[in-house]
């Protein structure tokens, strides 16, 4: 599954970069995130509860930041296991560009899923994933606007 999009964040590129690397900001932005802990430089563990159609699961996972090019781009990748509900793994390439209204954030996600979640069908999984990404970035933009 591949998803891409862009958002204009009303903040400087440096602030957007800082917020994207802040575990507490990520916890607030990730829908269903109960906990995110930094385990090493550029590595985190996370607990997330997600509902996708009739399937609700708690995922334990890991997140890693790589290919960092401050303050322009990086890759965030991770994987999570939700028991019988299945698994998810993948990553996103993030590109930050200065624009008149703040920072354009482009993302390109590649993900693989398995288990009961995969049996729900690609249309439901893709639409739910896009909705979750939308919630993430709406919250992220609100937090960024408060920090200006």
C-alpha positions in Angstrom: 0.0 0.0 0.0 1.3 3.4 -1.0 0.0 6.7 0.3 1.3 10.2 -0.3 0.2 13.7 0.5 1.3 17.2 1.5 0.4 19.7 4.1 1.3 23.3 4.6 2.4 23.7 8.3 2.2 27.2 9.6 5.7 27.2 11.1 9.4 27.5 10.0 11.1 24.5 8.5 13.4 24.3 11.6 10.5 24.2 14.0 8.7 21.6 11.9 11.9 19.5 12.0 12.2 19.9 15.7 8.6 18.9 16.3 8.8 15.9 14.0 11.7 14.6 16.2 10.0 15.2 19.5 8.6 12.0 21.1 5.9 13.9 23.0 4.7 15.7 19.9 4.6 12.4 18.0 2.6 10.8 20.9 0.0 13.5 20.7 -0.3 13.3 16.9 -0.4 9.6 16.3 -4.0 8.5 16.6 -4.4 5.9 19.3 -0.9 6.3 20.6 -0.7 5.4 24.3 3.0 5.6 24.7 6.2 6.5 22.8 9.6 6.1 24.4 13.0 7.0 23.1 15.1 3.8 23.3 18.2 5.2 21.6 19.2 8.1 19.4 16.7 8.1 16.5 14.9 5.0 17.8 11.6 4.7 19.7 9.2 2.1 21.0 5.5 2.7 20.8 2.1 1.3 21.9 -0.8 2.2 19.7 -4.5 1.1 19.8 -6.2 1.1 16.4 -9.6 0.3 15.1 -10.0 -0.6 11.5 -13.4 -1.8 10.5 -14.5 -4.5 13.0 -10.9 -5.1 14.1 -9.5 -3.3 17.1 -6.0 -4.1 18.2 -3.1 -2.9 20.4 0.1 -2.7 18.5 3.5 -2.9 20.2 6.1 -1.5 17.8 9.4 0.2 17.1 10.1 3.3 15.1 13.4 4.4 13.6 14.5 7.7 12.0 17.1 7.4 9.2 18.6 9.2 6.2 18.4 12.5 8.2 19.3 15.6 6.2 18.6 18.5 8.6 16.2 20.4 8.1 15.2 19.1 4.7 14.2 15.4 4.8 14.3 12.0 6.6 12.9 8.6 6.6 10.7 7.2 9.4 10.2 3.5 9.4 8.7 1.1 11.8 6.9 -2.1 12.5 4.2 -3.2 14.9 2.6 -6.5 16.0 -1.0 -6.6 17.1 -1.3 -10.3 18.0 -4.1 -12.1 16.2 -5.1 -8.9 14.5 -1.9 -8.9 12.5 1.1 -6.8 11.8 2.1 -3.7 10.0 5.5 -2.5 8.8 6.7 0.2 6.5 8.0 3.7 6.3 7.6 7.2 5.1 9.9 9.6 3.3 9.4 13.1 4.6 10.4 16.2 2.6 10.3 19.8 4.1 10.3 22.8 1.8 10.1 26.5 2.9 7.0 28.2 1.4 5.5 31.7 1.9 2.9 30.4 4.5 5.4 28.2 6.5 6.6 24.8 5.5 5.4 22.3 2.9 5.6 18.8 4.3 5.4 16.1 1.6 5.2 12.5 2.6 5.3 9.2 0.7 4.3 6.1 2.7 5.0 2.5 1.8 3.4 -0.1 4.1 2.7 -3.8 4.3 0.1 -5.4 6.5 -0.8 -9.0 7.4 -3.3 -11.0 9.5 -6.9 -10.1 10.1 -6.3 -6.5 9.1 -5.2 -7.5 5.6 -8.4 -9.6 5.3 -10.5 -6.4 5.6 -9.7 -5.5 2.0 -7.5 -2.9 0.5 -10.1 -0.2 0.1 -11.0 -0.2 3.8 -7.4 -0.3 4.9 -6.3 2.4 2.5 -9.2 4.8 3.4 -8.6 4.2 7.1 -4.9 4.8 6.7 -5.5 8.1 4.8 -8.0 9.1 7.6 -5.3 8.4 10.3 -2.7 10.3 8.3 -5.1 13.2 8.1 -5.7 13.2 11.9 -1.9 13.1 12.5 -1.2 16.1 10.3 -4.2 18.1 11.5 -3.0 17.7 15.1 0.6 18.3 14.1 -0.4 21.6 12.4 -2.3 22.7 15.5 0.7 22.0 17.7 3.1 23.8 15.3 0.8 26.9 15.2 0.8 27.0 19.0 4.6 27.0 19.1 5.1 29.9 16.8 
